[in-house]
Amino acid sequence: MLSRFHHRASLAAMATRPAAKRFYAASAEKDVKKTALYDFHVQHGGKMVPFAGYAMPVQYKNMGMLASHLHTREKASIFDVSHMLQTRVVGKDRKKFFETLVVADLHQMPVGQGSLSVFTNEQGGIIDDTIIMQQENCLYVVSNAACADKDLAHIRKHLAEFQNKGGDVDLQIIDDHSLIAIQGPSAAAALEQLVGKSLNDFGFMHGRFMDVAGIPCHVARSGYTGEDGFELSIPTPEIVNITQKLMENPDVELAGLGARDSLRLEAGLCLYGNDLDDTTTPIEAGLTWTIPKSRRETGGFLGDKHILSQIKDKKSIQRRRVGLIVQGAPAREGAEILDKEGQVIGKVTSGCPSPCLKKNIAMGYVKSGFHKKGTELSVKVRNKVQDAVISKMPFVEAKYHK
């Protein structure tokens, strides 16, 4: 497939240089932490950069970002996501409490099922996006590393208020487990070798406690690439061992932040801090689907009046998240989006060359009315105006297990 990639060298260079620069800028080097896989990454040729307060691999010597991206789409890759915040919400009132902070319906969610949701503020903005899994005696919550301090402060503030009113709930940080994701069409086969059984009945966005290579782990069928895959919460002393065993499958390679970013953008998935922030509502972000019918009727979460009013009155929505196919140079974060009269109507929040489509793709926000598929617009890249067109997302069809 690489041999058929038009202008592959220049596209690879485009994918590498800005990404590395972006990741380096994500945190101050002096405060960088290390995941339990740090030495493993270095031994395997990982180029380590500061990201969200951690030293993380952006790519590996044996495989650049472009090749790693395509390998994930064709076979399988392992991503270290141990920097993510893992927590448990416990107590008999845990669902009632957490429904005041997120838009999910946790009372109707069966044990073993999960959902993408968002924490909202009083103005309806998104504090963070998060995955919530319903477990027998708790809620298992995974949220973004870069938002960990902010999320914990927000949860703890409202937790104290809820507890002071007699609520039975508490928050536990999971700091004795590390997290990896294995993504791609060969992910299930690789994991099946370590669990000793078929995973065909394991549905997307479901979680289970399972022995992986004899080690008790929590496994969720989810990910951030648009491919089938799993996220494994593993006792930290066993993380290297299990990662090594997964890599004994010849289809499995390590992948870094560079490939992760281009994969998630092809899949139309948001990156908090770029495509989502605390001034953006779920409706503006195209995440209305995360709010089930029951929560639209009852509300009860922070910012519910503003968010639900946008659902009821679409004319009140001032801007919309959109996908773009861009001609010329890639449009990166911050590039202005223009209408055909040259008026600024929005900005790009993420952008890169798509290794699979061999086109430049971007995500951004535009004024309502300009968000329809096929709308012809322009973007300004280094003071040069380039043609762009609104495209449906995901850019590359998702292959989640059904």
Residue pairs with C-beta under 8 A, 6 or more apart in sequence:
1 70
1 74
2 8
2 66
2 67
2 70
5 11
5 66
5 355
5 358
6 358
7 358
8 66
11 66
11 353
11 355
11 358
12 64
12 65
12 66
14 330
14 352
14 353
15 65
15 66
15 69
15 258
15 262
15 352
15 353
15 355
16 59
16 64
16 65
16 66
16 258
18 330
18 332
18 352
19 58
19 65
19 257
19 258
19 261
19 262
19 352
20 47
20 49
20 58
20 258
22 333
23 49
23 50
23 51
23 56
23 58
23 257
23 258
24 49
24 50
26 49
26 50
26 51
26 52
26 146
27 50
27 51
27 52
27 53
27 54
28 50
29 50
31 53
32 50
32 53
32 54
32 55
33 53
33 54
33 55
33 83
34 54
34 55
35 54
35 55
35 56
35 80
35 82
35 83
35 178
36 82
36 178
36 236
36 239
36 240
37 80
37 82
37 178
37 180
37 239
37 240
37 243
38 48
38 55
40 240
40 243
40 244
41 48
41 56
41 57
41 60
41 80
41 254
42 48
44 60
44 62
44 254
45 60
45 61
45 62
46 57
46 59
46 60
46 61
46 254
46 256
47 57
47 58
47 59
47 60
47 61
47 256
48 55
48 56
48 57
48 58
49 55
49 56
49 57
49 58
49 257
50 56
51 58
51 83
51 145
51 257
52 83
52 144
52 145
52 146
53 83
53 145
53 146
53 148
54 82
54 83
54 145
56 80
56 83
56 256
56 257
57 80
57 254
57 256
57 257
58 65
58 256
58 257
58 258
59 65
59 68
59 256
59 257
59 258
59 259
60 68
60 253
60 254
60 255
60 256
62 253
63 71
63 253
63 255
65 256
65 258
65 259
65 262
66 355
68 77
68 253
68 255
68 256
68 258
68 259
69 255
69 258
69 259
69 262
69 263
69 355
69 356
70 355
70 356
71 77
71 184
71 253
71 255
72 183
72 184
72 225
72 227
72 255
72 259
72 263
73 184
73 185
73 227
73 263
73 355
73 356
73 396
74 184
74 185
75 184
75 185
75 186
75 251
75 252
75 253
76 182
76 183
76 184
76 185
76 186
76 187
76 190
76 229
76 249
76 251
76 252
76 253
77 182
77 183
77 184
77 252
77 253
77 254
77 255
77 259
78 180
78 181
78 182
78 243
78 246
78 247
78 252
78 253
78 254
78 255
79 180
79 181
79 182
79 183
79 224
79 255
79 256
79 260
80 179
80 180
81 179
81 180
81 181
81 231
82 178
82 179
82 180
82 239
83 145
84 142
84 143
84 144
84 145
84 179
85 141
85 142
85 143
85 144
85 145
85 147
85 148
85 151
85 152
85 173
86 140
86 141
86 142
86 173
86 174
86 177
86 179
86 233
87 140
87 141
87 142
87 143
87 155
87 171
87 172
87 173
87 174
88 135
88 138
88 139
88 140
88 141
88 171
88 172
88 174
89 97
89 98
89 138
89 139
89 141
89 169
89 170
89 171
89 172
90 137
90 138
90 169
90 170
90 171
90 172
91 97
91 167
91 168
91 169
91 170
92 168
92 169
93 162
93 167
93 168
93 169
94 138
94 139
94 169
95 106
95 107
95 139
96 167
96 169
97 158
97 159
97 162
97 167
97 169
98 106
98 132
98 139
98 141
99 105
99 106
99 107
99 295
99 300
99 301
100 158
100 162
100 300
100 301
100 302
101 119
101 120
101 154
101 155
101 158
101 301
101 302
102 117
102 118
102 119
102 120
102 130
102 132
102 301
103 117
103 118
103 120
103 282
103 290
103 291
103 295
103 301
103 307
104 115
104 117
104 132
104 290
104 292
104 295
105 292
105 294
105 295
106 132
106 134
106 139
108 292
108 294
109 115
109 132
109 134
110 134
111 134
111 135
111 136
112 133
112 134
112 135
112 206
112 207
112 208
113 133
113 134
113 205
113 206
113 207
114 131
114 132
114 133
114 134
114 140
114 205
114 206
114 207
114 220
114 222
115 131
115 132
115 205
115 290
116 129
116 130
116 131
116 205
116 287
116 290
117 129
117 130
117 131
117 132
117 290
118 126
118 127
118 128
118 129
118 130
118 276
118 282
118 287
118 290
119 126
119 127
119 128
119 129
119 130
119 143
119 151
119 154
120 126
120 127
120 281
120 282
120 301
120 302
120 303
120 304
120 307
121 127
121 278
121 302
121 303
122 302
122 303
123 278
123 279
123 303
123 306
124 281
124 282
124 302
124 303
124 304
124 305
124 306
124 307
124 310
125 277
125 278
125 279
125 280
125 281
125 303
126 272
126 276
126 277
126 278
126 280
126 281
126 282
126 285
126 287
127 147
127 150
127 151
127 154
127 278
128 143
128 144
128 147
128 150
128 151
128 272
129 143
129 144
129 270
129 272
129 276
129 287
130 141
130 142
130 143
130 144
130 151
131 141
131 142
131 143
131 220
131 222
132 139
132 140
132 141
133 139
133 140
133 141
133 142
133 207
133 218
133 220
135 207
138 172
140 207
140 218
140 233
142 179
142 231
143 151
144 151
144 272
146 272
146 273
147 272
147 273
152 171
152 173
155 171
156 171
159 169
159 170
159 171
162 169
163 169
163 170
174 233
176 235
176 236
177 218
177 233
177 234
177 235
177 236
178 233
178 234
178 235
178 236
178 239
179 231
179 232
179 233
179 234
180 231
180 232
180 234
180 239
180 242
180 243
181 223
181 224
181 229
181 230
181 231
181 232
182 190
182 191
182 229
182 230
182 232
182 246
182 252
183 223
183 224
183 225
183 227
183 228
183 229
183 255
183 263
184 225
184 227
184 228
184 229
184 251
185 227
185 228
185 399
186 249
186 251
186 252
187 227
187 228
187 229
187 230
188 199
188 200
188 228
188 230
188 401
189 249
189 251
190 246
190 249
190 251
190 252
191 199
191 212
191 219
191 230
191 232
191 246
192 198
192 199
193 249
194 212
194 213
194 242
194 245
194 246
195 210
195 211
195 212
195 219
199 221
202 208
202 219
202 221
202 401
203 221
203 401
203 402
204 221
204 222
204 228
204 400
204 401
204 402
205 220
205 221
205 222
206 220
206 221
207 218
207 219
207 220
207 221
208 218
208 219
209 216
209 217
209 218
209 219
210 216
210 217
210 218
210 219
211 217
212 219
212 232
212 234
212 242
213 238
213 241
213 242
213 245
215 234
215 235
215 238
215 241
215 242
216 235
217 232
217 233
217 234
217 235
217 242
218 232
218 233
219 230
219 231
219 232
219 233
220 230
220 231
220 233
221 228
221 229
221 230
221 401
222 229
222 230
222 231
223 229
223 230
223 231
224 260
224 263
224 264
224 267
224 269
225 260
225 263
225 264
225 267
226 263
226 264
226 266
226 267
226 268
226 269
226 394
226 396
226 397
226 398
226 399
226 400
227 263
227 398
227 399
227 400
228 399
228 400
228 401
232 242
234 242
246 252
247 253
247 254
261 271
261 350
261 352
262 352
262 353
262 354
262 355
264 271
265 350
265 351
265 352
265 354
265 361
265 363
265 395
266 354
266 355
266 356
266 357
266 361
266 394
266 395
266 396
267 394
267 395
267 396
267 398
268 323
268 363
268 393
268 394
268 395
269 394
270 276
270 285
270 287
270 321
270 363
271 350
274 333
274 349
274 350
275 285
275 321
275 349
275 350
275 363
276 285
280 365
281 303
281 306
281 307
281 310
282 288
282 290
282 291
282 307
283 307
283 310
283 311
283 317
284 310
284 317
284 318
284 319
284 320
284 321
284 365
285 321
286 320
286 321
286 393
288 311
291 307
291 311
295 301
296 308
296 311
299 305
299 308
301 307
309 316
310 316
310 317
314 368
315 368
317 368
318 367
318 368
319 346
319 365
319 366
319 367
319 368
320 365
320 366
320 368
320 371
321 349
321 363
321 364
321 365
322 346
322 363
322 364
322 365
322 366
322 370
322 371
322 390
322 391
322 393
323 361
323 362
323 363
323 390
323 391
323 392
323 393
323 395
324 331
324 337
324 348
324 351
324 361
324 362
324 363
324 364
324 377
324 379
324 388
324 389
324 390
324 391
325 359
325 360
325 361
325 388
325 389
325 391
325 395
326 351
326 359
326 360
326 361
326 362
326 379
326 381
326 386
326 387
326 388
327 360
327 386
327 387
327 388
328 360
328 381
328 384
328 386
328 387
329 360
329 381
329 382
329 384
329 386
330 351
330 352
330 353
330 360
330 362
330 381
331 348
331 351
331 360
331 362
331 364
331 379
331 381
331 386
331 388
332 348
332 351
332 352
332 362
332 381
333 348
333 349
333 350
333 351
334 347
334 348
335 347
335 348
335 351
335 362
335 364
335 379
335 380
335 381
336 344
336 346
336 347
336 348
336 379
336 380
337 344
337 345
337 346
337 347
337 348
337 364
337 366
337 377
337 378
337 379
337 388
338 344
338 345
338 377
338 378
338 379
338 380
338 385
339 345
339 370
339 377
339 378
340 376
340 377
340 378
342 378
342 385
345 366
345 367
345 370
345 377
346 364
346 365
346 366
346 367
346 370
347 364
347 365
348 362
348 363
348 364
348 379
349 363
349 364
349 365
350 362
350 363
350 364
351 360
351 361
351 362
351 363
351 364
352 360
352 361
352 362
353 359
353 360
353 361
354 360
354 361
354 395
354 396
356 396
357 395
357 396
361 391
361 395
362 379
362 388
363 393
366 377
366 390
370 377
370 390
371 390
372 390
373 390
373 391
373 392
374 389
374 390
375 389
375 390
376 387
376 388
376 389
377 388
377 389
377 390
378 385
378 386
378 387
378 388
379 385
379 386
379 388
380 386
